[in-house]
Amino acid sequence: MLAALPLPVLAPTALAAPAPALTANGTELAQACAGLDGWSQPAPPARVDGNTWYIGTCGITVLLVSTPDGLVVIDSGPRDVAPFVLANIARLGFKARDVRWLLITHEHHDHAGSLAQLQRATGAKVATLASSRRVLESGVPSADDPQSGALDPMAPVSVDRVLADGDSVVVGGLALTVHETPAHSPGSASWTWQSCDTGFTCRMIAYADSATTVSADGYRFTDHPDRIARIRIGHARIAELPCDVLVTPHPSASNLFDRLAGKAPLVDPQACRTYASGAAARFEARLAAEAATATGTVKWAG
């Protein structure tokens, strides 16, 4: 069994003091990350819509959802970005100790690698689908993940609540609903919630998990019919999410920064369907290429 990774010491009180809120302008975020998409490249925070804030890096989304009774953070980024995430919480004028729940989209090191550090720094509880619980609690990637062998281990976390498809985490009267969408990983989850602005205009935020079907070298999806079936279920469920504003774990996958900067429409009720259909088409092309390779029709490089 892999040993737990050492964690940097992060003091919750250091970022809990009130701080002046920034304008949190999407244009500033887009400008700061222009030409950059590194997982660990710091980025300024920005308001996505209403009660939802971007607090991640140039290449990895981390979201903060604010309620009158506390905060929820979804995803953490890689293991070296916890200080950036905590700093962005403080820059928005929030307190790390007010984070009530930590949630994730999927159990990979680029999106959950800092989860243990954030749990220690905030004292928040962790909720996750049953399909990703073992990976989070052990820190060891799942052997049935197509990317197994190409994934880094993570520091284990304590899971406080195990969720099923359709369950909600409720804070301050706001329900964040989990949708099991196993396209990218066995434990993939998408999240939806309602975001309202000061003018009482409300929209549904869909934090749709990665829909790409990436694999480690040598893995053939056609050798795993059960996984193919689950991926197709994941794509279908993402397409049906209530989805006024789409956000994705890699911001580039949904053109998020340009949309926050006003260079493209932020609101598009068809965005989840478009996102899912594109991923599904690429997956079917991958399956066709694998089948052709097996029959000697084409040479496929993986």
Disulfide bonds with the S-S distance in Angstrom:
Cys33-Cys58 2.09
Cys196-Cys202 1.92
Cys243-Cys272 2.20
